[in-house]
Structures are given as structure tokens and as C-alpha cells.
Amino acid sequence: MRNKLILSSLCLSLGVLAVGCNNQDKKSETTEAHDDHAGHDHSAHDHSTHEHAASEQSTQTTPAPAAPQTTKAAALSIPEFNFYKVKSGISYSKADIPAGKNTVFVLFDPGCSHCQNETKGLAKNYDKIKDINVLYVSMNDPALMAQFFTTFGKELEGKENVQMLWDRNQEFVQKFHIPNMFPANYVYGPDGQLKSYWEGEKDINEVIAEFKK
């Protein structure tokens, strides 16, 4: 019963998260500072029904605020998971990650402009990330995900070290982290330990430097 309540809470949170690139005021908990995503104004998004609901409407009862408490910080090591390759439908787990390289999980929304911009930047600099496992993960409709690289990152499409994965069972937010902003990047070393993570768009050169550190 408790698991059902947690999953229900996650679904409610994700419903808001999928609306845009930023689902609440910036509260990113990172292992390294990232300048509060300078230069990216998200003030146009209306988050009144999410983060501030509990404080402004004390009589409202909702399980949503409990969801982030299950993953207050990003997983310190890569947890077991089971995602699915968008094009083939083949399952992809922790055991399938090529060894001996940094591995980056990019949690994204196909409709998020910041996710699109980061992908364009990575595509233009593919030679700099060709030796890194880059795993794009989304809970969105696979039909939307399937065209994402074709539209915004043609140079990434079909590359062996880049995977487009569907999180069918919402495992990422249950096992890795619940971010406040998209894209959310999580860099793990060859030993599977977390090196850094950040939420929201930032300069592509900084992104690549974090991928490679």
C-alpha cells in the first residue's frame, strides 16, 4: 500500500514536471555549484499549483509534497534500472553500460527548449564526447522521443555511445533523483560513482567539461 502511495505521488509530481523545463523554484542540490543557471529566465512558468500549494493553502491535502522526500539528492552510485531503447524496444539495464568510461544520464523532455538547445550543442561537439556513454532518458511518449535526435541532434543519431531510452516505469525518479528542471544531467565515473549533476541549461562548453572530468 505504501508503494502505491509513493508511486501515486510521483505521478502527480511528474504531471507537473512534464509541462515545461522548470516545475518549481530553483532548488537544485548539486555536488558542484552551477551559477543558478544564469541567463535563463523561467519566471514565465506558473508553478502556483506545485511548490507553493502546501504553504499557501494549508487546508489542501495532497500526497505530492511527499514524493521528493524519497530522493532528496542524486544517487551516489548508478542504481539498478531497466529502461527500453526507443527505436528497438530492447531493454537496457545497468549491465549494458559499456565499462571504463564516464556515463552521463540526461533526463529530458522532448518539448523542452533547454533540452533541445543542449542537444544541439552536444551534437555539434560530438567528437568531444565520443568516448563518453551518453544516455538520454525520458518518461515521455516514445513517439516523441523517436524524432528528437533527428530534429535537434542529427550527429548523435545512431552513435554507439549515445542511447535514447524510454523510462516506461518511472524508475529514474524513484531510484536516481527527482529534478526541478530539465534537462537534468548526472555524470558518473567509470567506477559508477557520482561525479556531479546539475539541472537546467548552461553553457555547452561547461557541460562538455563536466562530461569529461
C-alpha positions as CSV (number, residue, x, y, z in Angstrom):
1,M,0.0,0.0,0.0
2,R,2.8,2.3,0.8
3,N,4.5,1.7,-2.5
4,K,1.2,2.6,-4.3
5,L,1.0,5.9,-2.4
6,I,4.6,6.8,-3.3
7,L,4.0,5.9,-7.0
8,S,0.8,8.0,-6.9
9,S,2.8,10.9,-5.5
10,L,5.5,10.5,-8.2
11,C,2.9,10.5,-10.9
12,L,1.4,13.7,-9.6
13,S,4.8,15.4,-9.4
14,L,5.7,14.2,-12.9
15,G,2.5,15.5,-14.3
16,V,3.7,19.0,-13.4
17,L,7.3,18.3,-14.4
18,A,6.4,17.3,-17.9
19,V,4.6,20.7,-18.5
20,G,7.8,22.6,-19.0
21,C,11.6,22.8,-18.4
22,N,11.1,24.1,-14.9
23,N,8.4,22.8,-12.5
24,Q,9.2,24.9,-9.4
25,D,11.5,27.4,-7.9
26,K,15.2,26.5,-8.3
27,K,16.2,24.1,-5.5
28,S,18.8,22.1,-7.3
29,E,21.0,20.1,-4.9
30,T,24.3,19.7,-6.7
31,T,27.7,18.3,-5.9
32,E,29.2,21.3,-7.5
33,A,28.0,24.9,-7.9
34,H,26.5,25.9,-11.2
35,D,25.7,29.6,-11.0
36,D,22.0,29.2,-10.6
37,H,21.6,28.7,-14.3
38,A,22.5,32.3,-15.1
39,G,20.9,33.8,-18.1
40,H,17.8,31.6,-18.2
41,D,14.7,33.3,-17.0
42,H,12.0,30.8,-16.1
43,S,9.7,33.3,-14.4
44,A,7.1,32.9,-17.1
45,H,6.2,29.5,-15.9
46,D,3.4,29.3,-13.4
47,H,4.2,27.0,-10.6
48,S,1.5,28.1,-8.2
49,T,-0.1,24.7,-8.2
50,H,3.1,22.8,-7.2
51,E,5.6,24.0,-4.8
52,H,3.7,26.8,-3.1
53,A,0.4,25.0,-2.8
54,A,1.2,23.4,0.6
55,S,2.3,26.7,2.2
56,E,-0.4,28.9,0.8
57,Q,-3.3,26.5,1.1
58,S,-2.8,24.8,4.4
59,T,-6.1,23.1,4.3
60,Q,-5.4,21.4,1.0
61,T,-4.5,17.7,1.3
62,T,-2.3,16.1,-1.4
63,P,0.4,13.4,-1.4
64,A,2.6,15.3,-3.9
65,P,4.9,17.0,-1.4
66,A,6.0,13.6,-0.1
67,A,7.4,12.5,-3.5
68,P,10.7,14.5,-3.4
69,Q,11.5,13.2,0.0
70,T,12.2,9.7,-1.4
71,T,15.1,11.1,-3.5
72,K,16.4,14.3,-1.8
73,A,19.8,14.0,-3.5
74,A,21.0,12.3,-6.6
75,A,22.0,8.6,-6.3
76,L,25.7,8.5,-5.3
77,S,26.2,5.4,-7.5
78,I,24.4,4.1,-10.5
79,P,21.4,2.1,-9.2
80,E,19.9,-1.0,-10.9
81,F,17.4,0.1,-13.6
82,N,15.6,-1.2,-16.6
83,F,14.9,1.2,-19.4
84,Y,14.0,0.5,-23.1
85,K,15.7,1.5,-26.3
86,V,13.2,3.7,-28.1
87,K,13.8,2.5,-31.7
88,S,14.0,-1.2,-30.9
89,G,12.1,-1.7,-27.7
90,I,15.0,-3.8,-26.3
91,S,15.6,-3.5,-22.6
92,Y,18.7,-1.6,-21.4
93,S,20.0,-2.1,-17.9
94,K,23.0,-1.1,-15.7
95,A,24.7,-4.3,-17.0
96,D,24.5,-2.9,-20.6
97,I,26.5,0.3,-19.9
98,P,30.0,0.0,-21.5
99,A,32.7,-0.2,-18.9
100,G,35.7,2.0,-18.4
101,K,34.1,5.3,-19.4
102,N,32.2,8.2,-17.8
103,T,28.5,7.7,-18.1
104,V,26.1,10.6,-18.3
105,F,22.3,10.3,-17.8
106,V,20.4,13.2,-19.4
107,L,16.8,13.3,-18.1
108,F,14.9,15.3,-20.6
109,D,11.5,16.3,-22.1
110,P,11.3,16.3,-25.9
111,G,9.3,19.5,-25.8
112,C,11.7,21.4,-23.5
113,S,13.6,24.1,-25.4
114,H,16.5,23.9,-23.0
115,C,16.8,20.2,-23.6
116,Q,16.8,20.9,-27.3
117,N,19.5,23.6,-27.0
118,E,21.8,21.3,-25.0
119,T,21.3,18.5,-27.5
120,K,22.1,20.8,-30.4
121,G,25.3,21.9,-28.7
122,L,26.4,18.3,-27.9
123,A,25.6,17.2,-31.5
124,K,27.9,20.0,-32.9
125,N,30.7,18.9,-30.5
126,Y,30.2,15.1,-30.8
127,D,33.9,14.5,-31.3
128,K,34.5,15.8,-27.8
129,I,32.0,13.3,-26.2
130,K,32.5,10.3,-28.4
131,D,34.3,8.4,-25.6
132,I,31.6,9.0,-23.0
133,N,28.4,7.0,-22.5
134,V,25.6,9.5,-23.0
135,L,22.2,8.0,-22.0
136,Y,19.2,10.2,-22.8
137,V,16.2,9.2,-20.6
138,S,12.6,10.3,-20.7
139,M,9.2,9.1,-19.4
140,N,7.6,10.8,-22.4
141,D,5.7,9.2,-25.3
142,P,8.3,7.1,-27.2
143,A,6.8,8.5,-30.5
144,L,8.0,12.0,-29.5
145,M,11.4,10.7,-28.3
146,A,12.0,8.8,-31.6
147,Q,12.3,12.0,-33.6
148,F,14.2,14.0,-31.0
149,F,17.7,13.4,-32.3
150,T,16.6,13.6,-35.9
151,T,15.2,17.1,-35.2
152,F,17.7,18.5,-32.7
153,G,20.8,16.3,-32.7
154,K,21.3,14.6,-36.1
155,E,25.0,14.0,-35.3
156,L,24.1,12.0,-32.2
157,E,21.7,9.7,-34.0
158,G,22.9,6.1,-34.4
159,K,26.1,6.7,-32.4
160,E,27.1,3.6,-30.4
161,N,27.9,5.6,-27.3
162,V,24.6,7.5,-27.3
163,Q,21.3,5.9,-26.3
164,M,17.7,7.1,-26.4
165,L,15.9,5.3,-23.6
166,W,12.3,5.2,-22.5
167,D,11.7,5.0,-18.8
168,R,8.5,3.2,-19.0
169,N,8.1,2.5,-15.3
170,Q,9.3,5.9,-14.0
171,E,12.3,4.3,-12.4
172,F,14.6,7.3,-12.7
173,V,12.6,9.5,-10.3
174,Q,12.3,6.6,-7.9
175,K,15.9,5.5,-7.9
176,F,18.1,8.3,-9.3
177,H,16.6,11.7,-8.4
178,I,13.6,13.9,-8.9
179,P,14.9,17.1,-10.6
180,N,13.3,20.5,-10.5
181,M,14.4,21.5,-14.0
182,F,15.1,19.9,-17.4
183,P,17.5,18.9,-18.7
184,A,19.0,17.3,-15.6
185,N,22.5,15.9,-16.2
186,Y,24.1,13.2,-14.0
187,V,27.8,12.4,-14.5
188,Y,29.1,9.1,-13.2
189,G,32.7,7.9,-13.4
190,P,34.0,4.6,-14.7
191,D,33.5,3.2,-11.2
192,G,29.8,4.1,-11.3
193,Q,30.2,6.8,-8.6
194,L,28.5,10.2,-9.0
195,K,30.9,13.0,-10.0
196,S,28.5,15.8,-10.5
197,Y,25.0,16.8,-11.5
198,W,23.0,19.9,-12.4
199,E,19.6,20.9,-13.5
200,G,18.7,23.3,-16.3
201,E,20.6,24.6,-19.3
202,K,24.1,26.0,-19.1
203,D,26.9,26.9,-21.5
204,I,27.7,23.9,-23.7
205,N,31.4,24.2,-23.1
206,E,30.8,23.9,-19.3
207,V,28.5,20.9,-20.0
208,I,31.2,19.1,-22.0
209,A,33.9,19.9,-19.4
210,E,31.7,18.2,-16.8
211,F,31.0,15.2,-19.0
212,K,34.8,14.7,-19.4
213,K,36.1,15.4,-15.9
